[in-house]
């Protein structure tokens, strides 16, 4: 199995790629427009240098080689969302090339190139009509093209997660729509699924297409080279047209834009969360995947870990970060963090009341049971629910349920309650 991706990400610039129109999202159609992004004859594009800085930063983050000089080409095709009948993009002289992104299983996915291009207009389809909104026309995009190195759905998920984490730390809005073209080959020929919106749909489209091609091969048939589309409602891919080659697009040099020397263009300073997770993992012998999941889309979590890693046991600190994220605390001061870690290390259950007390720097109240009372309450619960004992014989995990009920009632230490629950259940079974 070979999977390759072409991922299109909107860049967070204030103006469009080749004109001064605003990129601010707006519901009213055809407001942020001008002759350039409408494709009027005689209009001349002018490059937005802010887009170059961001795209160059993305290419650098993806470990690409950066070209000193870049140029643009016209990708010629005819479609209603492209009034000038060509898209300004890059080909041989893209901004970055020969990159690599390491995913969590230590496999490296090669990046063929990173290039800049303009977004077409948005088509709004009705039952018997289509409308065009040119607010989106000319929005700067970066296209990230991988080699076909992804070999499973899990690797695809890991690649997307890691890429989105890198983009987050570059200040790119990961909640905005990411559009992708998906190339999958289980046989001799490559099938491309075009214009998939969102990463969830990307995963589902890949899952369906892998299954479709597998079924064909199992029947002794060979998947044909073609372009397909993904139907979000039916969750299937459908034949769109025969696969087009680069030659069919009729790429020509863009005469209205010169060659640009970008050697001295600065690169945005950024944090590499993958590198940070690996460094912390090596230092504390802790799972780098768990650390990355904690900090991937949360600068506050990373700041908290880096600031306090030498003050507390790392395992306790990571548990505290998990609780902070679970209760969606945007900020937590040093005193509150200390109290939270004391609660964690004391083995107490963290609930909403506990968090409220911690944030207010109040002493957390614990209606703790003495050991003898814990035993009494466990036995009382089992007596009131006699089926528990019978079910425990077949399913030992039922001890977690019994312990959980006691903990909820009395906020006792989870480890101690679970230990005594297992001992009492086993003792009662042996007596019977």
Helices and strands as residue ranges (DSSP letters): E 2-10, H 49-61, E 65-66, E 69-70, E 73-76, E 86-89, E 96-102, E 108-118, E 122-125, E 130-133, E 140-146, H 153-169, E 179-185, E 191-197, H 199-218, E 226-231, E 236-242, G 246-249, E 252-253, E 260-261, H 273-284, H 288-295, H 299-308, H 314-326, H 334-345, H 352-359, H 371-384, H 387-394, H 398-410, H 414-431
